[in-house]
Amino acid sequence: MTLWPRSLFGRLVLLLVAVVALAALATIVLFNQDRAALIARQFTDTKIVQLRSLRAALDDVDPARRRDMLDRLSREYGVRIVPASERPVIGAPVLGATMSELQDRLRDVLGPETEVRIAPRQQRLFVRLATGADSYWIGFPLPPRRNPDEWPTRALTWVGAILALLLVAAFAFARYLARPLRELNAAVARVGGGETPSPLPETGPSEIAAVNRGFNAMLGNLRQIERDRAVLLAGISHDLRTPLARLRLGLELGAGDDMRGGMVADIEEMDRIIGQFLEFARDDATSELAVLDLDEVVRASVDRYAQLGKDVRFVAGQAGRLPLRPTAMSRLCSNLIDNALAYGAPPVEVSTKRDGRVAVLEVADRGPGIPPGDAERLKQPFTRATDSRTREDGAVGAGLGLAIVDRISRLHGGTLDLLPRAGGGTIARVTLPLPS
């Protein structure tokens, strides 16, 4: 059990209420502190004119009639007049910068003998006014104090009204902010249930738009994974059906020596197809990086083909050391060389070089080449070449070799390009960034 709200709406309302409450409290405190300033502002030029008039009237007061004269002036000007001879000190000295400035101003206008004091019990501000014969305390009434039971009620009424308006505004605003979150929650629930929701709108506040953009990207990746899975299953069933049918036909006809070679070739083709499927399904991103010499990695792959009697030649170009995933890079080299041997003509030339801040690996063949419009298409999974570029042994590949190379290249931050070779053939170029 906790008082801190769990919802965005509750927290937003709590924040607004706290801000308004603090603002109201600060306003009340500041109002009370500025009371002295309000008193000082009462003494405008009109009050100064009244004091001058009173001083002129008091200069000619007859001592015998002074009491009557003082009563009459008090009634006319609405003040209290007390002779300083009868009461030398009255009230308390004024405090604060505002009241001190008021006293200095009155002294400049009425003379240096002018003094300002305050009598809180009488709720009056007294000004000592020097005349020719005597001095007098002129008491002006202070603004009436509020009833202590009245101002809190009024303040609380205003605060309550403001809080009510803020609650309504907060409710509408919180619903506006929470709507995309509710949509995101519903979409996530649908994904968890195995459904594919529609993309979320990438509008509204920047944070919400960024979250929806990330969710839409994830949704696109999930759809791509689902498409790859469907194509993978379809490819397995399609590519294995032909050699299996040939094997079954050979068994039904009673395979002789002349058919055993074909059956062995079918089995090898099936093994190659299954191997490519396994390579495509393998997650290379989980393998560890190691700083290796690219020339040495490529040389090891080329040497394996040379030991099998393949016409594969390697030209090292001091490409340099860079972070690599050894197993993935070996598969990249093997797939490029296999592709060149299957679709091109020997010799297959493998070379490396350093070009500025990148390392370049090239595998070149002398085959019929790749039409310009097929270069990007052949990087897609389960995509096969046109009739102008078919395997030399007549077998049908799974269409995963270049897709595997492209994925491993991108995993290392590089690119794969299929380029025409001068004199005929194709150059498969892998560009990898060197460490800074």
DRENNUKOL-965085 format. One record per residue (C-alpha): chain; x, y, z. Coordinates in steps of 0.25 Angstrom, whole numbers, plus 5000, padded with zeros to 4 digits. Last residue first. Layout:
chaine  xx  yy  zz
A  X  Y  Z
...
! end
This chain:
chaine  xx  yy  zz
A  5162  5016  4857
A  5159  5002  4855
A  5158  4998  4840
A  5145  4997  4833
A  5142  4985  4824
A  5139  4985  4809
A  5135  4972  4803
A  5136  4972  4788
A  5130  4960  4779
A  5137  4962  4765
A  5129  4956  4753
A  5133  4951  4740
A  5137  4956  4727
A  5149  4964  4721
A  5148  4975  4732
A  5140  4969  4744
A  5126  4974  4747
A  5123  4977  4761
A  5116  4970  4772
A  5117  4979  4785
A  5117  4974  4799
A  5117  4984  4811
A  5124  4986  4824
A  5120  4988  4839
A  5125  4974  4843
A  5111  4969  4844
A  5108  4976  4831
A  5119  4967  4824
A  5113  4954  4831
A  5099  4957  4826
A  5104  4960  4812
A  5112  4947  4811
A  5101  4939  4816
A  5091  4945  4806
A  5102  4942  4795
A  5102  4927  4799
A  5087  4926  4801
A  5081  4923  4788
A  5079  4908  4791
A  5087  4903  4779
A  5082  4896  4767
A  5092  4886  4761
A  5097  4888  4746
A  5111  4885  4750
A  5116  4899  4745
A  5105  4906  4753
A  5096  4916  4745
A  5099  4930  4742
A  5092  4934  4729
A  5080  4926  4733
A  5077  4936  4744
A  5083  4935  4757
A  5076  4929  4769
A  5070  4936  4781
A  5067  4928  4794
A  5071  4940  4803
A  5074  4953  4797
A  5088  4957  4792
A  5084  4952  4778
A  5074  4964  4776
A  5085  4974  4778
A  5094  4970  4767
A  5082  4965  4758
A  5079  4978  4750
A  5094  4980  4746
A  5094  4966  4739
A  5104  4957  4746
A  5116  4951  4739
A  5118  4940  4729
A  5129  4934  4738
A  5143  4938  4739
A  5144  4939  4754
A  5148  4950  4764
A  5148  4949  4780
A  5152  4963  4786
A  5154  4966  4801
A  5156  4981  4804
A  5161  4987  4817
A  5156  5001  4820
A  5162  5014  4826
A  5170  5017  4813
A  5169  5006  4804
A  5176  4993  4809
A  5177  4981  4800
A  5173  4967  4799
A  5172  4957  4788
A  5165  4944  4783
A  5166  4940  4769
A  5158  4929  4764
A  5165  4922  4752
A  5156  4917  4748
A  5142  4919  4742
A  5130  4925  4748
A  5117  4920  4754
A  5121  4909  4764
A  5135  4912  4766
A  5132  4927  4768
A  5120  4923  4778
A  5129  4913  4785
A  5140  4924  4787
A  5130  4934  4792
A  5124  4924  4801
A  5137  4920  4807
A  5142  4934  4809
A  5129  4938  4817
A  5129  4924  4825
A  5144  4927  4829
A  5139  4941  4833
A  5128  4936  4842
A  5137  4926  4849
A  5148  4936  4852
A  5138  4948  4856
A  5147  4959  4853
A  5153  4972  4859
A  5164  4978  4850
A  5178  4975  4846
A  5184  4980  4833
A  5180  4979  4818
A  5195  4975  4815
A  5191  4972  4800
A  5192  4957  4800
A  5189  4951  4786
A  5182  4937  4787
A  5180  4927  4775
A  5169  4917  4774
A  5170  4906  4764
A  5164  4895  4772
A  5172  4883  4775
A  5166  4880  4789
A  5179  4885  4796
A  5177  4898  4788
A  5163  4899  4794
A  5168  4898  4808
A  5179  4908  4805
A  5169  4918  4801
A  5162  4918  4814
A  5175  4919  4822
A  5180  4930  4813
A  5167  4938  4816
A  5169  4938  4831
A  5184  4941  4830
A  5181  4953  4821
A  5171  4959  4830
A  5180  4959  4841
A  5173  4957  4854
A  5167  4965  4866
A  5157  4956  4872
A  5142  4957  4873
A  5133  4947  4880
A  5121  4940  4874
A  5107  4944  4878
A  5105  4952  4866
A  5108  4940  4857
A  5094  4934  4859
A  5093  4922  4851
A  5080  4920  4842
A  5088  4924  4829
A  5099  4914  4832
A  5089  4903  4835
A  5082  4905  4822
A  5095  4906  4815
A  5099  4892  4821
A  5085  4886  4818
A  5088  4890  4803
A  5102  4885  4803
A  5097  4871  4809
A  5086  4870  4799
A  5096  4873  4788
A  5105  4862  4793
A  5094  4852  4794
A  5090  4855  4780
A  5104  4854  4775
A  5105  4840  4782
A  5092  4836  4775
A  5098  4840  4762
A  5110  4832  4764
A  5102  4820  4768
A  5094  4821  4756
A  5104  4814  4746
A  5108  4804  4756
A  5093  4799  4757
A  5082  4805  4765
A  5070  4796  4765
A  5059  4803  4758
A  5051  4806  4771
A  5064  4811  4778
A  5068  4820  4766
A  5054  4826  4766
A  5055  4829  4781
A  5069  4835  4780
A  5064  4844  4768
A  5052  4848  4776
A  5060  4851  4788
A  5069  4860  4779
A  5057  4868  4774
A  5050  4869  4787
A  5062  4875  4795
A  5061  4888  4789
A  5046  4890  4789
A  5044  4885  4804
A  5056  4893  4809
A  5052  4905  4801
A  5038  4906  4806
A  5043  4904  4821
A  5053  4915  4819
A  5043  4924  4811
A  5033  4923  4823
A  5044  4926  4833
A  5049  4937  4825
A  5035  4943  4824
A  5034  4942  4839
A  5047  4948  4842
A  5043  4959  4833
A  5030  4961  4840
A  5038  4961  4853
A  5047  4971  4848
A  5036  4980  4843
A  5030  4979  4857
A  5043  4983  4863
A  5044  4995  4854
A  5029  4999  4858
A  5032  4998  4872
A  5045  5007  4871
A  5036  5017  4864
A  5025  5016  4874
A  5036  5019  4885
A  5042  5031  4877
A  5028  5036  4875
A  5024  5035  4890
A  5037  5043  4893
A  5035  5053  4882
A  5021  5056  4887
A  5010  5053  4876
A  5013  5046  4863
A  5019  5032  4859
A  5005  5025  4858
A  5006  5010  4862
A  5008  5000  4851
A  4996  4990  4850
A  4996  4978  4859
A  5002  4964  4856
A  4996  4954  4865
A  5004  4943  4874
A  4998  4947  4887
A  5010  4954  4891
A  5009  4962  4879
A  4995  4966  4882
A  4999  4970  4896
A  5010  4979  4891
A  4999  4985  4882
A  4990  4987  4893
A  5001  4994  4902
A  5005  5003  4890
A  4991  5007  4888
A  4990  5010  4903
A  5003  5018  4903
A  4998  5026  4891
A  4985  5029  4899
A  4993  5033  4912
A  4997  5047  4908
A  4983  5051  4903
A  4977  5044  4915
A  4987  5052  4924
A  4984  5065  4917
A  4969  5063  4919
A  4970  5059  4934
A  4980  5069  4936
A  4971  5080  4931
A  4959  5075  4939
A  4968  5074  4952
A  4974  5088  4949
A  4960  5094  4949
A  4957  5087  4962
A  4970  5092  4968
A  4967  5106  4964
A  4954  5106  4970
A  4960  5100  4983
A  4971  5110  4983
A  4960  5121  4982
A  4952  5115  4993
A  4964  5113  5002
A  4968  5127  5000
A  4954  5132  5004
A  4953  5123  5016
A  4967  5126  5020
A  4964  5141  5020
A  4951  5141  5028
A  4954  5134  5041
A  4966  5143  5044
A  4957  5155  5041
A  4965  5164  5032
A  4973  5175  5038
A  4968  5189  5035
A  4977  5198  5026
A  4985  5207  5036
A  4978  5219  5041
A  4987  5232  5041
A  4992  5238  5054
A  4998  5252  5054
A  5007  5253  5066
A  5009  5268  5068
A  5021  5277  5071
A  5021  5291  5077
A  5022  5306  5075
A  5026  5307  5060
A  5021  5293  5056
A  5029  5280  5055
A  5020  5268  5050
A  5023  5254  5057
A  5016  5244  5047
A  5008  5233  5054
A  5003  5221  5047
A  4990  5215  5053
A  4984  5202  5056
A  4982  5206  5071
A  4989  5193  5075
A  4999  5193  5065
A  5004  5207  5068
A  5014  5211  5057
A  5025  5222  5057
A  5030  5232  5047
A  5038  5244  5050
A  5039  5258  5044
A  5050  5266  5051
A  5058  5267  5038
A  5048  5275  5030
A  5034  5273  5024
A  5038  5269  5009
A  5052  5262  5011
A  5047  5257  5025
A  5035  5251  5018
A  5043  5244  5008
A  5053  5239  5018
A  5041  5233  5027
A  5035  5226  5014
A  5049  5220  5011
A  5050  5215  5025
A  5036  5209  5024
A  5040  5201  5011
A  5054  5197  5016
A  5048  5190  5029
A  5045  5194  5043
A  5037  5206  5048
A  5040  5211  5062
A  5029  5207  5072
A  5016  5215  5077
A  5016  5228  5083
A  5027  5236  5090
A  5027  5250  5095
A  5012  5250  5099
A  5007  5262  5105
A  5018  5271  5099
A  5017  5264  5086
A  5002  5268  5084
A  4993  5257  5079
A  4985  5259  5067
A  4977  5247  5062
A  4973  5247  5047
A  4960  5248  5039
A  4965  5261  5033
A  4952  5269  5037
A  4949  5262  5050
A  4964  5263  5054
A  4964  5277  5051
A  4952  5280  5059
A  4957  5272  5071
A  4971  5279  5070
A  4964  5293  5070
A  4955  5290  5082
A  4967  5286  5090
A  4976  5297  5085
A  4966  5308  5089
A  4974  5314  5100
A  4987  5311  5094
A  4983  5318  5081
A  4987  5310  5069
A  4994  5318  5058
A  5005  5308  5054
A  4995  5297  5055
A  4987  5301  5042
A  5000  5302  5034
A  5005  5288  5039
A  4991  5282  5036
A  4992  5287  5022
A  5006  5282  5020
A  5001  5269  5026
A  4989  5268  5016
A  4998  5271  5004
A  5007  5260  5008
A  4995  5251  5009
A  4991  5255  4995
A  5005  5253  4990
A  5003  5238  4993
A  5004  5232  5007
A  4996  5220  5005
A  5008  5213  4997
A  5015  5212  5011
A  5004  5204  5017
A  5004  5195  5005
A  5019  5193  5006
A  5017  5189  5021
A  5007  5179  5017
A  5017  5173  5007
A  5021  5162  5017
A  5006  5158  5018
A  5004  5157  5003
A  5017  5149  5002
A  5012  5139  5011
A  4999  5137  5005
A  5005  5137  4991
A  5015  5126  4995
A  5004  5117  5001
A  4996  5119  4988
A  5008  5115  4979
A  5012  5103  4988
A  4997  5098  4987
A  4997  5100  4972
A  5010  5093  4970
A  5006  5081  4979
A  4993  5080  4972
A  5000  5080  4958
A  5009  5069  4963
A  4999  5061  4969
A  4990  5062  4956
A  5002  5057  4947
A  5005  5046  4957
A  4991  5041  4956
A  4990  5042  4941
A  5003  5035  4939
A  4998  5023  4948
A  5005  5017  4960
A  5001  5028  4970
A  5010  5030  4982
A  5002  5028  4995
A  5006  5013  4996
A  5000  5000  5000
! end
